[in-house]
Amino acid sequence: MYTIGTDFHKRTSSLYVLDGSGELVSRVRLENDPEKLLSYINGIAGPKRIAMEATRNWGLFYDLVSPHVDGIELAHPKKLKLIAKSETKNDMSDAEILARLAQSNFLPLAHASGLDIRELRSLVRFRGFLVNQRRSIRNQVQTLIDRNIWPCERPKSFQDLFCDKGLKWLSEVELPKRERVILNQCLELFAEQSERITTVEKVIAEQAPELPDLKYLRTVPGFRTSKVNAFVVLVEASDINRFRKARGFAHYSGLIPQERSSGDKHRTGGLVKGANMHLRTAFIESTLAAIRTDRGLAQYYQQVKDRKGAGAAIVATARKLSYAVYHVLKEKRNYRPEPFKAPVANCHPIPTSSKKK
């Protein structure tokens, strides 16, 4: 079995080929032309596998060579610290390290999603990009109003500047000429961005038939009526079976605290770094909706809030919600409500009157 370490870049690729005994067969740097890459790979007679890093454009090379090799191993870039710490770093040395790690079975692997999931994930993330831009516009308008109008001079009939009443007021409020120009441009951008977001959300909703597990996720509180977060969970998780336990899924979602323990000392810190921030945001937002509809989750949230505060309670409840989502998707079943434990006072009511003997 030949092992081909590939350092894939935008315009060129470096390939380092080892035979079954770990001896160098060839190494070459090629222009990123599909015909040239396939010609070289097909010219290696015998079974072969490829090791490559999960860069931003890895899908191009992955989809091109998959039918022509016996296997492809995708390396996790954040765990592949050996390349980053190498004293001699160049494309060919990176390709060699990938090949040797793959041959020794020490290559830290990343999950390779299918093309359909990658395209849908790009669409969902693009919607998030548009939402962030619209949020920036809202902040710009809020700052402009704060520096021109006293709080006591603002209408009391609404709080959100971007509700129907707020937008009407913004379109008519008197401002200095230069500031009025800025506000008009911001309002136009806000309307255009909102229209784009609505268009993308319609396209995302049309993808429901491509995600058969969506019907199970729709039974989980917080995801029953969500426009996008249900899709975020499915496309970011890709294949729930790649997580052996619910805690592994919660860790990937960034809902597990960091741990620094040694001997009899046990320390925990903030949430893990390097997690999937799209999943973390989706679970946090869905938790805020879930505690309004699920009594068991609401009770758990309140218990943690009383001990550690609202912030820690939201994260803890989001972690519990991620466990529920894991089992729903893994077992392909509907959600089972979190058990609600009635307060002791309700279970054992105190008599309203008693007689002293």
LOKEPA-146381 format. One record per residue (C-alpha): residue number from 1; x negated, y, z; chain; residue in three letters. Coordinates in nm, 3 decimals, decimal comma, padded with zeros to 5 digits. Each point is the difference from the previous one (the first is absolute). Layout:
NUM | X | Y | Z | A | Ala
...
***
This chain:
1 | 00,000 | 00,000 | 00,000 | A | Met
2 | -00,142 | 00,335 | -00,107 | A | Tyr
3 | 00,059 | 00,301 | 00,224 | A | Thr
4 | 00,019 | 00,344 | -00,165 | A | Ile
5 | -00,036 | 00,301 | 00,226 | A | Gly
6 | 00,157 | 00,303 | -00,169 | A | Thr
7 | -00,043 | 00,364 | 00,093 | A | Asp
8 | 00,284 | 00,156 | -00,200 | A | Phe
9 | -00,009 | 00,376 | -00,058 | A | His
10 | 00,188 | 00,242 | -00,221 | A | Lys
11 | -00,226 | -00,016 | -00,307 | A | Arg
12 | -00,241 | -00,288 | 00,062 | A | Thr
13 | -00,017 | -00,332 | 00,184 | A | Ser
14 | -00,297 | -00,187 | 00,144 | A | Ser
15 | 00,019 | -00,380 | -00,001 | A | Leu
16 | -00,234 | -00,231 | 00,194 | A | Tyr
17 | 00,032 | -00,374 | -00,077 | A | Val
18 | -00,114 | -00,281 | 00,232 | A | Leu
19 | 00,009 | -00,371 | -00,069 | A | Asp
20 | 00,116 | -00,266 | 00,245 | A | Gly
21 | -00,336 | -00,005 | 00,180 | A | Ser
22 | -00,011 | 00,379 | 00,045 | A | Gly
23 | -00,259 | 00,063 | -00,273 | A | Glu
24 | 00,032 | 00,307 | -00,221 | A | Leu
25 | 00,134 | -00,084 | -00,345 | A | Val
26 | 00,037 | 00,349 | -00,144 | A | Ser
27 | 00,081 | 00,354 | 00,091 | A | Arg
28 | 00,131 | 00,269 | -00,230 | A | Val
29 | 00,160 | 00,342 | -00,005 | A | Arg
30 | 00,283 | 00,034 | -00,249 | A | Leu
31 | 00,219 | 00,279 | -00,128 | A | Glu
32 | 00,358 | -00,037 | 00,123 | A | Asn
33 | 00,135 | -00,126 | -00,330 | A | Asp
34 | 00,240 | -00,297 | 00,030 | A | Pro
35 | -00,149 | -00,180 | -00,299 | A | Glu
36 | -00,359 | 00,033 | 00,124 | A | Lys
37 | 00,088 | -00,110 | 00,353 | A | Leu
38 | 00,197 | -00,305 | -00,116 | A | Leu
39 | -00,268 | -00,092 | -00,253 | A | Ser
40 | -00,265 | -00,009 | 00,272 | A | Tyr
41 | 00,214 | -00,189 | 00,253 | A | Ile
42 | 00,119 | -00,257 | -00,256 | A | Asn
43 | -00,362 | -00,048 | -00,106 | A | Gly
44 | -00,076 | -00,154 | 00,340 | A | Ile
45 | 00,069 | -00,369 | -00,060 | A | Ala
46 | 00,156 | -00,202 | 00,280 | A | Gly
47 | 00,225 | 00,078 | 00,298 | A | Pro
48 | -00,042 | 00,348 | 00,142 | A | Lys
49 | 00,146 | 00,233 | 00,257 | A | Arg
50 | -00,027 | 00,375 | 00,048 | A | Ile
51 | -00,053 | 00,206 | 00,315 | A | Ala
52 | 00,089 | 00,368 | -00,018 | A | Met
53 | 00,076 | 00,286 | 00,236 | A | Glu
54 | 00,353 | 00,139 | 00,038 | A | Ala
55 | -00,066 | 00,345 | -00,146 | A | Thr
56 | 00,275 | 00,236 | -00,113 | A | Arg
57 | 00,004 | -00,143 | -00,355 | A | Asn
58 | -00,068 | -00,367 | 00,079 | A | Trp
59 | 00,325 | -00,110 | -00,162 | A | Gly
60 | -00,129 | 00,079 | -00,351 | A | Leu
61 | -00,288 | -00,245 | 00,022 | A | Phe
62 | 00,195 | -00,252 | 00,210 | A | Tyr
63 | 00,286 | -00,033 | -00,248 | A | Asp
64 | -00,238 | -00,011 | -00,296 | A | Leu
65 | -00,224 | -00,286 | 00,113 | A | Val
66 | 00,245 | -00,209 | 00,210 | A | Ser
67 | 00,099 | -00,230 | -00,289 | A | Pro
68 | -00,366 | -00,062 | -00,092 | A | His
69 | -00,149 | -00,106 | 00,335 | A | Val
70 | 00,073 | -00,267 | 00,261 | A | Asp
71 | 00,053 | 00,249 | 00,280 | A | Gly
72 | -00,044 | 00,359 | 00,114 | A | Ile
73 | -00,087 | 00,108 | 00,354 | A | Glu
74 | 00,087 | 00,357 | 00,094 | A | Leu
75 | -00,227 | 00,147 | 00,268 | A | Ala
76 | 00,138 | 00,229 | 00,271 | A | His
77 | -00,193 | 00,330 | -00,042 | A | Pro
78 | 00,018 | 00,109 | 00,365 | A | Lys
79 | -00,120 | -00,334 | 00,127 | A | Lys
80 | -00,274 | -00,023 | -00,259 | A | Leu
81 | -00,239 | 00,207 | 00,209 | A | Lys
82 | -00,309 | -00,178 | -00,128 | A | Leu
83 | 00,007 | 00,195 | -00,328 | A | Ile
84 | 00,046 | 00,336 | 00,172 | A | Ala
85 | -00,287 | -00,065 | 00,245 | A | Lys
86 | -00,241 | -00,143 | -00,254 | A | Ser
87 | -00,327 | 00,195 | -00,016 | A | Glu
88 | -00,019 | -00,058 | -00,376 | A | Thr
89 | 00,338 | 00,082 | -00,144 | A | Lys
90 | 00,073 | -00,007 | -00,371 | A | Asn
91 | 00,260 | -00,164 | -00,221 | A | Asp
92 | -00,205 | -00,311 | -00,073 | A | Met
93 | -00,093 | -00,060 | 00,364 | A | Ser
94 | 00,365 | 00,040 | 00,095 | A | Asp
95 | 00,096 | -00,259 | -00,261 | A | Ala
96 | -00,267 | -00,238 | 00,133 | A | Glu
97 | 00,125 | 00,035 | 00,358 | A | Ile
98 | 00,356 | -00,070 | -00,111 | A | Leu
99 | -00,114 | -00,313 | -00,186 | A | Ala
100 | -00,205 | -00,135 | 00,290 | A | Arg
101 | 00,269 | 00,070 | 00,261 | A | Leu
102 | 00,259 | -00,175 | -00,218 | A | Ala
103 | -00,227 | -00,301 | -00,055 | A | Gln
104 | -00,060 | -00,036 | 00,374 | A | Ser
105 | 00,372 | 00,048 | 00,077 | A | Asn
106 | -00,070 | 00,308 | 00,212 | A | Phe
107 | 00,176 | 00,247 | -00,229 | A | Leu
108 | 00,264 | 00,197 | 00,199 | A | Pro
109 | 00,309 | -00,046 | -00,214 | A | Leu
110 | 00,279 | 00,245 | -00,080 | A | Ala
111 | 00,348 | -00,092 | -00,120 | A | His
112 | 00,053 | 00,025 | -00,376 | A | Ala
113 | 00,360 | 00,096 | -00,076 | A | Ser
114 | 00,168 | -00,080 | -00,329 | A | Gly
115 | 00,028 | 00,259 | -00,275 | A | Leu
116 | 00,374 | 00,062 | 00,059 | A | Asp
117 | -00,051 | 00,068 | 00,371 | A | Ile
118 | -00,296 | 00,229 | -00,071 | A | Arg
119 | 00,205 | 00,205 | -00,246 | A | Glu
120 | 00,294 | 00,026 | 00,239 | A | Leu
121 | -00,237 | 00,091 | 00,284 | A | Arg
122 | -00,143 | 00,280 | -00,213 | A | Ser
123 | 00,352 | 00,130 | -00,062 | A | Leu
124 | 00,089 | -00,005 | 00,371 | A | Val
125 | -00,326 | 00,171 | 00,095 | A | Arg
126 | 00,057 | 00,264 | -00,269 | A | Phe
127 | 00,330 | 00,081 | 00,166 | A | Arg
128 | -00,191 | 00,048 | 00,327 | A | Gly
129 | -00,242 | 00,231 | -00,182 | A | Phe
130 | 00,291 | 00,214 | -00,122 | A | Leu
131 | 00,153 | 00,012 | 00,349 | A | Val
132 | -00,329 | 00,122 | 00,146 | A | Asn
133 | -00,017 | 00,275 | -00,260 | A | Gln
134 | 00,356 | 00,106 | 00,079 | A | Arg
135 | -00,088 | 00,006 | 00,370 | A | Arg
136 | -00,289 | 00,237 | -00,077 | A | Ser
137 | 00,242 | 00,232 | -00,180 | A | Ile
138 | 00,236 | -00,004 | 00,300 | A | Arg
139 | -00,290 | 00,088 | 00,231 | A | Asn
140 | -00,101 | 00,286 | -00,228 | A | Gln
141 | 00,353 | 00,143 | 00,008 | A | Val
142 | 00,023 | -00,039 | 00,378 | A | Gln
143 | -00,330 | 00,185 | 00,044 | A | Thr
144 | 00,116 | 00,278 | -00,233 | A | Leu
145 | 00,324 | 00,049 | 00,195 | A | Ile
146 | -00,184 | -00,006 | 00,334 | A | Asp
147 | -00,232 | 00,282 | -00,106 | A | Arg
148 | 00,278 | 00,223 | -00,136 | A | Asn
149 | 00,315 | -00,050 | 00,208 | A | Ile
150 | 00,047 | 00,007 | 00,375 | A | Trp
151 | 00,172 | -00,310 | 00,148 | A | Pro
152 | 00,280 | 00,218 | 00,142 | A | Cys
153 | 00,079 | 00,128 | -00,351 | A | Glu
154 | 00,062 | -00,345 | -00,146 | A | Arg
155 | 00,348 | -00,154 | -00,037 | A | Pro
156 | 00,116 | -00,223 | 00,286 | A | Lys
157 | 00,233 | -00,213 | -00,216 | A | Ser
158 | -00,276 | -00,240 | -00,110 | A | Phe
159 | -00,342 | -00,120 | 00,115 | A | Gln
160 | -00,135 | -00,166 | -00,314 | A | Asp
161 | -00,112 | 00,256 | -00,257 | A | Leu
162 | 00,051 | -00,256 | -00,276 | A | Phe
163 | 00,362 | -00,094 | 00,065 | A | Cys
164 | 00,262 | 00,149 | -00,234 | A | Asp
165 | 00,058 | 00,303 | 00,223 | A | Lys
166 | -00,372 | 00,045 | 00,054 | A | Gly
167 | -00,081 | -00,008 | -00,372 | A | Leu
168 | 00,273 | 00,255 | -00,070 | A | Lys
169 | -00,141 | 00,227 | 00,270 | A | Trp
170 | -00,354 | -00,038 | -00,135 | A | Leu
171 | 00,116 | 00,099 | -00,348 | A | Ser
172 | 00,155 | 00,325 | 00,132 | A | Glu
173 | -00,221 | 00,103 | 00,293 | A | Val
174 | -00,174 | 00,335 | -00,039 | A | Glu
175 | -00,379 | -00,019 | -00,008 | A | Leu
176 | -00,288 | 00,217 | -00,121 | A | Pro
177 | -00,035 | -00,022 | -00,376 | A | Lys
178 | -00,320 | -00,208 | 00,001 | A | Arg
179 | 00,136 | -00,242 | 00,259 | A | Glu
180 | 00,325 | -00,032 | -00,197 | A | Arg
181 | -00,199 | -00,118 | -00,302 | A | Val
182 | -00,167 | -00,272 | 00,209 | A | Ile
183 | 00,332 | -00,113 | 00,149 | A | Leu
184 | 00,171 | -00,017 | -00,339 | A | Asn
185 | -00,279 | -00,215 | -00,140 | A | Gln
186 | 00,011 | -00,228 | 00,305 | A | Cys
187 | 00,377 | -00,046 | -00,031 | A | Leu
188 | -00,033 | -00,088 | -00,367 | A | Glu
189 | -00,276 | -00,250 | 00,076 | A | Leu
190 | 00,207 | -00,149 | 00,283 | A | Phe
191 | 00,301 | -00,051 | -00,230 | A | Ala
192 | -00,216 | -00,152 | -00,273 | A | Glu
193 | -00,176 | -00,230 | 00,243 | A | Gln
194 | 00,329 | -00,114 | 00,154 | A | Ser
195 | 00,130 | -00,085 | -00,345 | A | Glu
196 | -00,313 | -00,203 | -00,077 | A | Arg
197 | 00,031 | -00,189 | 00,328 | A | Ile
198 | 00,365 | -00,081 | -00,073 | A | Thr
199 | -00,093 | -00,130 | -00,345 | A | Thr
200 | -00,276 | -00,223 | 00,138 | A | Val
201 | 00,228 | -00,131 | 00,275 | A | Glu
202 | 00,257 | -00,103 | -00,261 | A | Lys
203 | -00,267 | -00,191 | -00,190 | A | Val
204 | -00,115 | -00,168 | 00,323 | A | Ile
205 | 00,358 | -00,103 | 00,083 | A | Ala
206 | 00,025 | -00,166 | -00,343 | A | Glu
207 | -00,287 | -00,233 | 00,095 | A | Gln
208 | 00,208 | -00,186 | 00,262 | A | Ala
209 | 00,047 | -00,310 | -00,223 | A | Pro
210 | -00,381 | -00,034 | -00,013 | A | Glu
211 | -00,012 | -00,040 | 00,381 | A | Leu
212 | 00,214 | -00,298 | 00,108 | A | Pro
213 | -00,101 | 00,042 | 00,367 | A | Asp
214 | 00,164 | 00,343 | 00,008 | A | Leu
215 | 00,335 | -00,155 | 00,097 | A | Lys
216 | -00,155 | -00,139 | 00,320 | A | Tyr
217 | -00,180 | 00,322 | 00,087 | A | Leu
218 | 00,325 | 00,193 | -00,043 | A | Arg
219 | 00,137 | -00,183 | 00,305 | A | Thr
220 | -00,269 | 00,149 | 00,228 | A | Val
221 | 00,098 | 00,321 | 00,186 | A | Pro
222 | -00,180 | 00,300 | -00,140 | A | Gly
223 | -00,014 | -00,151 | -00,349 | A | Phe
224 | 00,371 | -00,058 | -00,067 | A | Arg
225 | 00,060 | 00,328 | -00,181 | A | Thr
226 | -00,354 | 00,128 | -00,058 | A | Ser
227 | -00,067 | 00,124 | -00,352 | A | Lys
228 | -00,371 | -00,070 | -00,011 | A | Val
229 | -00,142 | -00,148 | 00,323 | A | Asn
230 | 00,137 | -00,348 | -00,073 | A | Ala
231 | -00,181 | 00,006 | -00,334 | A | Phe
232 | -00,316 | 00,130 | 00,169 | A | Val
233 | -00,009 | -00,298 | 00,237 | A | Val
234 | 00,050 | -00,256 | -00,277 | A | Leu
235 | -00,250 | 00,140 | -00,250 | A | Val
236 | -00,267 | 00,080 | 00,260 | A | Glu
237 | 00,029 | -00,342 | 00,165 | A | Ala
238 | 00,011 | -00,160 | -00,348 | A | Ser
239 | 00,008 | -00,359 | 00,129 | A | Asp
240 | 00,099 | -00,046 | 00,364 | A | Ile
241 | -00,139 | -00,354 | -00,001 | A | Asn
242 | -00,356 | 00,135 | -00,007 | A | Arg
243 | 00,045 | 00,096 | 00,367 | A | Phe
244 | -00,023 | -00,303 | 00,231 | A | Arg
245 | 00,164 | 00,175 | 00,294 | A | Lys
246 | 00,227 | 00,296 | 00,065 | A | Ala
247 | -00,284 | 00,174 | 00,187 | A | Arg
248 | -00,214 | -00,017 | -00,313 | A | Gly
249 | 00,271 | 00,179 | -00,195 | A | Phe
250 | 00,033 | 00,261 | 00,277 | A | Ala
251 | -00,379 | 00,047 | -00,005 | A | His
252 | 00,005 | 00,051 | -00,377 | A | Tyr
253 | 00,280 | 00,254 | 00,055 | A | Ser
254 | -00,216 | 00,195 | 00,247 | A | Gly
255 | 00,227 | -00,059 | 00,302 | A | Leu
256 | -00,249 | -00,188 | 00,222 | A | Ile
257 | -00,224 | 00,190 | 00,247 | A | Pro
258 | -00,378 | -00,022 | -00,026 | A | Gln
259 | -00,162 | -00,229 | 00,254 | A | Glu
260 | -00,345 | 00,019 | 00,162 | A | Arg
261 | -00,022 | -00,289 | 00,246 | A | Ser
262 | -00,301 | -00,173 | 00,149 | A | Ser
263 | -00,017 | -00,237 | 00,295 | A | Gly
264 | 00,252 | 00,106 | 00,262 | A | Asp
265 | 00,044 | 00,346 | -00,152 | A | Lys
266 | 00,297 | 00,057 | -00,228 | A | His
267 | 00,038 | 00,331 | -00,182 | A | Arg
268 | 00,247 | 00,110 | -00,265 | A | Thr
269 | 00,001 | 00,323 | -00,194 | A | Gly
270 | 00,188 | 00,164 | -00,285 | A | Gly
271 | 00,150 | -00,184 | -00,293 | A | Leu
272 | -00,232 | -00,198 | -00,227 | A | Val
273 | -00,171 | 00,190 | -00,278 | A | Lys
274 | -00,019 | -00,099 | -00,363 | A | Gly
275 | 00,356 | -00,137 | 00,001 | A | Ala
276 | 00,266 | 00,043 | -00,267 | A | Asn
277 | 00,126 | 00,352 | 00,074 | A | Met
278 | 00,296 | -00,038 | -00,237 | A | His
279 | 00,131 | -00,292 | 00,207 | A | Leu
280 | -00,065 | 00,181 | 00,328 | A | Arg
281 | 00,198 | 00,303 | -00,114 | A | Thr
282 | 00,285 | -00,217 | -00,130 | A | Ala
283 | 00,031 | -00,188 | 00,330 | A | Phe
284 | -00,020 | 00,315 | 00,215 | A | Ile
285 | 00,270 | 00,174 | -00,207 | A | Glu
286 | 00,220 | -00,311 | -00,001 | A | Ser
287 | -00,035 | -00,040 | 00,378 | A | Thr
288 | 00,153 | 00,343 | 00,056 | A | Leu
289 | 00,308 | -00,122 | -00,188 | A | Ala
290 | -00,003 | -00,350 | 00,152 | A | Ala
291 | 00,026 | 00,112 | 00,363 | A | Ile
292 | 00,323 | 00,182 | -00,088 | A | Arg
293 | 00,169 | -00,318 | -00,124 | A | Thr
294 | -00,154 | -00,294 | 00,189 | A | Asp
295 | 00,073 | -00,003 | 00,375 | A | Arg
296 | -00,279 | -00,245 | 00,079 | A | Gly
297 | -00,266 | 00,208 | -00,176 | A | Leu
298 | 00,141 | 00,317 | 00,157 | A | Ala
299 | -00,025 | -00,154 | 00,346 | A | Gln
300 | -00,358 | -00,113 | -00,062 | A | Tyr
301 | -00,090 | 00,348 | -00,128 | A | Tyr
302 | 00,145 | 00,162 | 00,312 | A | Gln
303 | -00,186 | -00,237 | 00,232 | A | Gln
304 | -00,336 | 00,078 | -00,161 | A | Val
305 | 00,084 | 00,370 | -00,017 | A | Lys
306 | 00,066 | 00,012 | 00,375 | A | Asp
307 | -00,344 | -00,151 | 00,066 | A | Arg
308 | -00,223 | 00,146 | -00,272 | A | Lys
309 | 00,184 | 00,279 | -00,181 | A | Gly
310 | 00,182 | 00,039 | -00,331 | A | Ala
311 | -00,303 | -00,033 | -00,229 | A | Gly
312 | -00,115 | -00,333 | 00,142 | A | Ala
313 | 00,362 | -00,120 | 00,005 | A | Ala
314 | 00,049 | 00,065 | -00,373 | A | Ile
315 | -00,320 | -00,188 | -00,087 | A | Val
316 | 00,085 | -00,293 | 00,227 | A | Ala
317 | 00,351 | -00,025 | -00,145 | A | Thr
318 | -00,136 | 00,028 | -00,353 | A | Ala
319 | -00,235 | -00,290 | 00,081 | A | Arg
320 | 00,295 | -00,207 | 00,124 | A | Lys
321 | 00,192 | 00,093 | -00,317 | A | Leu
322 | -00,293 | -00,115 | -00,215 | A | Ser
323 | 00,007 | -00,337 | 00,179 | A | Tyr
324 | 00,369 | -00,031 | -00,085 | A | Ala
325 | -00,063 | 00,091 | -00,364 | A | Val
326 | -00,277 | -00,258 | -00,020 | A | Tyr
327 | 00,224 | -00,283 | 00,118 | A | His
328 | 00,292 | 00,113 | -00,219 | A | Val
329 | -00,216 | -00,003 | -00,312 | A | Leu
330 | -00,200 | -00,309 | 00,097 | A | Lys
331 | 00,306 | -00,211 | 00,079 | A | Glu
332 | 00,221 | 00,165 | -00,266 | A | Lys
333 | 00,288 | 00,061 | 00,237 | A | Arg
334 | 00,211 | 00,284 | 00,133 | A | Asn
335 | -00,105 | 00,210 | 00,298 | A | Tyr
336 | 00,093 | -00,119 | 00,347 | A | Arg
337 | 00,081 | 00,293 | 00,231 | A | Pro
338 | -00,238 | 00,071 | 00,285 | A | Glu
339 | 00,161 | -00,136 | 00,320 | A | Pro
340 | 00,155 | 00,272 | 00,213 | A | Phe
341 | -00,022 | -00,035 | 00,377 | A | Lys
342 | 00,273 | 00,189 | 00,178 | A | Ala
343 | -00,107 | 00,204 | 00,303 | A | Pro
344 | 00,029 | -00,177 | 00,334 | A | Val
345 | 00,259 | 00,252 | 00,118 | A | Ala
346 | 00,230 | -00,105 | -00,284 | A | Asn
347 | -00,050 | -00,371 | 00,065 | A | Cys
348 | 00,059 | 00,028 | 00,374 | A | His
349 | 00,226 | 00,301 | 00,063 | A | Pro
350 | -00,009 | 00,148 | 00,344 | A | Ile
351 | 00,338 | -00,001 | 00,176 | A | Pro
352 | 00,159 | 00,341 | 00,009 | A | Thr
353 | 00,112 | -00,041 | 00,357 | A | Ser
354 | -00,106 | -00,215 | 00,291 | A | Ser
355 | 00,105 | -00,037 | 00,359 | A | Lys
356 | -00,240 | 00,000 | 00,287 | A | Lys
357 | 00,046 | -00,277 | 00,243 | A | Lys
***
